[in-house]
Amino acid sequence: MVDWDRVERLRGKGWDWDRIADDASVDFHADSGAGDPGRALRTLYYQRRSRAGRRGGGRGTGDGDRADDRPKWSLLRASFILTPLVAVWFVLAYVFPSPVGVFVSAIPVLAIVLFAVVAVLAFSLFRATDRWNTTFRNGVVMGSILGLVIAGSVGLAAISEGCPSLTPVQSTEPGGGWTKAGNAAWTDGGAPVFFFYGAVACPYCSASSWSIWYALTKVGTVTGVQTGHSSSSDVYANTPEIILDELSVQSQYVSFQPAENHDPVQTVGPVPGSCVQQAYVSAYDSSGIPFVVLNGQYIHQGTLVDPTQLAGLPATEVMEEIQNQSGTAWSLISPPAYWIMAYIVHLNGGNPQSVANIAQVQQDLSQIS
């Protein structure tokens, strides 16, 4: 079938009809007895245009003409549609991690998909003899529009479910693993929300739970303490822990909202309990669990405490070291606990004063932006 789009482009470049007819990509084969191929192609070209004109610019009447006019679907054409579609969606999900990136996050999900479709496009271009024509150009336009439509639809769906508007991380904060995003405050009853996302089987969550629990005891009244340990079949087996979502925290300075998976083996976070929680997980949790958010603005990814020296210890021994403020466990747990206290004090304008006066908290507090 004759590639009429290529014929038009070659005519636009000033090629004569003989040269166009000889071009392999044009795919013109003159009938036997038709004479000069260039003249035969020119005759067919103007006959086709004449029929199209009589039909008001529509397609030709013959089966062969309809096939020639019909855009050809190919891997390359599909790639020209999918690449801008995913690229536009990725950019919007990255710039607006919520609401656009709530259900399908920019990193890593859309980034992986974008890499895949770009690879397919590159492969298709390498194999193609005709790498750009009107059909492909229209595909790029179509893909860009579809990307806007899909990203916009996802964003509207998230907004309708009450998801917040979030921004990308703006700065790195002190304390190891802390960052800051310029979001509106996430509060509950006027107190900054302390959101923890993790799993009881995860050794990094187990080790981090001690710092979180100790910090909470300094800014409020904590009851319902239950201990446990991480999975016995994972790395750092049987790391002792405080089961955080069993805690009851009464405080005017923080609203503790844990989401914890209680499966004894699975080291993945649970399904978030609300679209707000899901928004923060999707927007910022690229390192897995544990994951912490304070006031919707200060974010910590990864472990707060190295579980290496805690694995296998009984919870009673760790608790005793914390109470005595001495020993290996205490030296691991106390620094990140003081950082958590410092962030809470910072968010409460210097309160509670009793915590703000702790020397380690004072030192940490002076470094927070």
URTACOR-V657998 format. One record per backbone hydrogen bond with DSSP energy under -1.0 kcal/mol. CO is the residue of the C=O (numbers start at 0). NH is the residue of the N-H. If there is no record, write none. Layout:
# URTACOR-V657998
CO,NH / CO,NH
This chain:
# URTACOR-V657998
1,3 / 2,6 / 3,7 / 4,8 / 5,9 / 6,10 / 7,11 / 8,12 / 9,14 / 10,13 / 15,19 / 16,20 / 17,21 / 19,22 / 25,2 / 30,33 / 35,39 / 36,40 / 37,41 / 38,42 / 39,43 / 40,44 / 41,45 / 42,46 / 43,47 / 44,48 / 45,49 / 46,50 / 47,51 / 48,52 / 49,53 / 50,54 / 51,56 / 52,55 / 61,65 / 62,66 / 63,67 / 64,68 / 65,69 / 73,77 / 74,78 / 75,79 / 77,81 / 78,82 / 80,84 / 81,85 / 82,86 / 83,87 / 84,88 / 85,89 / 86,90 / 87,91 / 88,92 / 89,93 / 90,94 / 91,95 / 95,100 / 97,165 / 98,101 / 104,109 / 105,110 / 107,111 / 108,112 / 109,113 / 110,114 / 111,115 / 112,116 / 113,117 / 114,118 / 115,119 / 116,120 / 117,121 / 118,122 / 119,123 / 120,124 / 121,125 / 122,126 / 123,127 / 132,136 / 133,137 / 134,138 / 135,139 / 136,140 / 137,141 / 138,142 / 139,143 / 140,144 / 141,145 / 142,146 / 143,147 / 144,148 / 145,149 / 146,150 / 147,151 / 148,152 / 149,153 / 150,154 / 151,155 / 152,156 / 153,157 / 154,158 / 155,159 / 157,162 / 158,161 / 170,179 / 176,300 / 177,172 / 178,298 / 179,169 / 179,170 / 180,182 / 185,192 / 187,190 / 190,187 / 191,254 / 192,294 / 193,256 / 194,292 / 195,258 / 196,290 / 197,260 / 200,230 / 201,205 / 202,206 / 203,207 / 204,208 / 207,211 / 208,212 / 209,213 / 210,214 / 211,215 / 212,216 / 220,249 / 222,247 / 225,242 / 227,240 / 230,237 / 237,311 / 238,229 / 240,227 / 241,243 / 242,245 / 243,246 / 247,222 / 249,220 / 254,193 / 256,195 / 258,197 / 260,199 / 273,277 / 274,278 / 275,279 / 276,280 / 277,281 / 278,282 / 279,283 / 280,284 / 283,285 / 289,301 / 290,196 / 291,299 / 292,194 / 293,296 / 293,297 / 294,185 / 296,180 / 297,293 / 298,178 / 299,291 / 306,309 / 306,310 / 309,312 / 313,317 / 314,318 / 315,319 / 316,320 / 317,321 / 318,322 / 319,323 / 320,324 / 320,325 / 326,330 / 327,331 / 328,332 / 329,333 / 332,336 / 333,337 / 334,338 / 335,339 / 336,340 / 337,341 / 338,342 / 339,343 / 340,344 / 341,345 / 342,346 / 343,347 / 344,349 / 345,348 / 351,355 / 352,356 / 354,357 / 357,361 / 358,362 / 359,363 / 360,364 / 361,365 / 363,366 / 364,367
